Amino acid sequence: MSGSADIDLTAANQVAAPPPETVPKEASYDPARDRESVRAKIALWLLYLVIGIIALAMVGLLANLIDSATLEKLATLVLAPVLTVFGTVLGFYFGERAGKAQGSPS
């Protein structure tokens, strides 16, 4: 290697000191953020399910794939329980939020 200077790395003054170790700050785990995220996802999936059931029922009815009597039976069998669960989830979700806004513990 022409023109390059040789460095003696065995000398103490030539070696760079390692960077100081940094200890990450530990924050306590707060499940509230994850809990709200999961609740919102459940509510959205139930909303999508309700919209999908209604859309499929309307398409089937408009395309004459099913008659109104069959649609009524299917709605009673499928849509009623899903709407009940959806209403329960929404009531719980917004009821808890209203309770927190008023300052009551949950």
C-alpha positions as a Markdown table, in Angstrom:
| # | Residue | x | y | z |
|---|---|---|---|---|
| 1 | Met | 0.0 | 0.0 | 0.0 |
| 2 | Ser | 1.8 | 3.0 | -1.2 |
| 3 | Gly | 1.3 | 6.3 | 0.6 |
| 4 | Ser | -0.7 | 5.0 | 3.5 |
| 5 | Ala | 0.4 | 5.5 | 7.1 |
| 6 | Asp | 0.7 | 2.6 | 9.4 |
| 7 | Ile | -1.1 | 2.8 | 12.7 |
| 8 | Asp | 0.0 | 1.0 | 15.7 |
| 9 | Leu | -3.2 | -0.3 | 17.3 |
| 10 | Thr | -1.3 | -1.9 | 20.3 |
| 11 | Ala | -0.6 | 1.4 | 21.9 |
| 12 | Ala | -3.1 | 2.5 | 24.5 |
| 13 | Asn | -3.5 | 6.0 | 23.1 |
| 14 | Gln | -4.5 | 4.8 | 19.7 |
| 15 | Val | -7.5 | 2.7 | 20.7 |
| 16 | Ala | -10.8 | 4.5 | 20.9 |
| 17 | Ala | -12.8 | 4.0 | 24.1 |
| 18 | Pro | -16.0 | 2.0 | 23.7 |
| 19 | Pro | -19.2 | 4.1 | 23.9 |
| 20 | Pro | -20.7 | 4.3 | 27.3 |
| 21 | Glu | -23.4 | 1.8 | 27.9 |
| 22 | Thr | -26.9 | 3.1 | 28.0 |
| 23 | Val | -29.5 | 1.4 | 30.0 |
| 24 | Pro | -33.0 | 1.6 | 28.5 |
| 25 | Lys | -35.6 | 3.1 | 30.7 |
| 26 | Glu | -38.1 | 0.6 | 31.7 |
| 27 | Ala | -41.7 | 1.8 | 31.6 |
| 28 | Ser | -44.4 | -0.2 | 33.3 |
| 29 | Tyr | -46.7 | -2.0 | 31.0 |
| 30 | Asp | -50.1 | -0.3 | 30.6 |
| 31 | Pro | -52.7 | -2.6 | 29.2 |
| 32 | Ala | -55.2 | 0.1 | 28.7 |
| 33 | Arg | -53.9 | 1.1 | 25.2 |
| 34 | Asp | -54.0 | -2.5 | 24.0 |
| 35 | Arg | -57.4 | -3.1 | 25.6 |
| 36 | Glu | -58.9 | -0.2 | 23.8 |
| 37 | Ser | -57.4 | -1.3 | 20.5 |
| 38 | Val | -58.8 | -4.8 | 20.9 |
| 39 | Arg | -62.3 | -3.5 | 21.8 |
| 40 | Ala | -62.3 | -1.2 | 18.8 |
| 41 | Lys | -61.3 | -4.1 | 16.5 |
| 42 | Ile | -64.1 | -6.4 | 17.9 |
| 43 | Ala | -66.7 | -3.6 | 17.5 |
| 44 | Leu | -65.5 | -3.0 | 13.9 |
| 45 | Trp | -65.6 | -6.7 | 13.0 |
| 46 | Leu | -69.1 | -7.0 | 14.4 |
| 47 | Leu | -70.1 | -3.9 | 12.4 |
| 48 | Tyr | -68.7 | -5.4 | 9.2 |
| 49 | Leu | -70.5 | -8.6 | 10.0 |
| 50 | Val | -73.9 | -6.8 | 10.4 |
| 51 | Ile | -73.3 | -4.8 | 7.2 |
| 52 | Gly | -72.3 | -8.0 | 5.3 |
| 53 | Ile | -75.3 | -9.9 | 6.4 |
| 54 | Ile | -77.7 | -7.1 | 5.4 |
| 55 | Ala | -75.9 | -6.6 | 2.1 |
| 56 | Leu | -76.1 | -10.3 | 1.3 |
| 57 | Ala | -79.8 | -10.4 | 2.2 |
| 58 | Met | -80.6 | -7.4 | 0.0 |
| 59 | Val | -78.6 | -8.8 | -2.9 |
| 60 | Gly | -80.3 | -12.2 | -2.6 |
| 61 | Leu | -83.7 | -10.6 | -2.4 |
| 62 | Leu | -83.2 | -8.2 | -5.3 |
| 63 | Ala | -81.7 | -10.9 | -7.5 |
| 64 | Asn | -84.6 | -13.2 | -6.7 |
| 65 | Leu | -82.3 | -15.8 | -5.2 |
| 66 | Ile | -84.5 | -16.1 | -2.1 |
| 67 | Asp | -88.1 | -15.2 | -1.4 |
| 68 | Ser | -89.2 | -12.8 | 1.4 |
| 69 | Ala | -90.4 | -15.7 | 3.6 |
| 70 | Thr | -87.0 | -17.4 | 3.5 |
| 71 | Leu | -85.3 | -14.0 | 4.1 |
| 72 | Glu | -87.5 | -13.4 | 7.1 |
| 73 | Lys | -86.6 | -16.8 | 8.6 |
| 74 | Leu | -82.9 | -16.2 | 7.9 |
| 75 | Ala | -83.0 | -12.8 | 9.4 |
| 76 | Thr | -84.7 | -14.2 | 12.5 |
| 77 | Leu | -82.1 | -17.0 | 12.8 |
| 78 | Val | -78.9 | -15.1 | 11.9 |
| 79 | Leu | -79.3 | -11.3 | 12.0 |
| 80 | Ala | -81.2 | -11.1 | 15.4 |
| 81 | Pro | -78.4 | -12.7 | 17.5 |
| 82 | Val | -75.7 | -10.8 | 15.7 |
| 83 | Leu | -77.5 | -7.5 | 16.3 |
| 84 | Thr | -77.9 | -8.4 | 19.9 |
| 85 | Val | -74.2 | -9.1 | 20.4 |
| 86 | Phe | -73.3 | -5.9 | 18.4 |
| 87 | Gly | -75.6 | -3.8 | 20.6 |
| 88 | Thr | -74.2 | -5.4 | 23.8 |
| 89 | Val | -70.6 | -4.6 | 22.6 |
| 90 | Leu | -71.5 | -1.0 | 21.7 |
| 91 | Gly | -73.3 | -0.5 | 25.0 |
| 92 | Phe | -70.4 | -1.8 | 27.0 |
| 93 | Tyr | -67.8 | 0.2 | 25.0 |
| 94 | Phe | -69.6 | 3.5 | 25.1 |
| 95 | Gly | -71.0 | 2.9 | 28.6 |
| 96 | Glu | -67.5 | 2.5 | 30.0 |
| 97 | Arg | -66.3 | 5.6 | 28.2 |
| 98 | Ala | -69.1 | 7.6 | 29.6 |
| 99 | Gly | -68.3 | 6.3 | 33.1 |
| 100 | Lys | -64.7 | 7.3 | 32.7 |
| 101 | Ala | -65.7 | 10.8 | 31.5 |
| 102 | Gln | -67.8 | 11.3 | 34.6 |
| 103 | Gly | -64.9 | 10.1 | 36.8 |
| 104 | Ser | -66.4 | 6.9 | 38.1 |
| 105 | Pro | -63.9 | 4.0 | 38.5 |
| 106 | Ser | -64.4 | 1.1 | 36.1 |
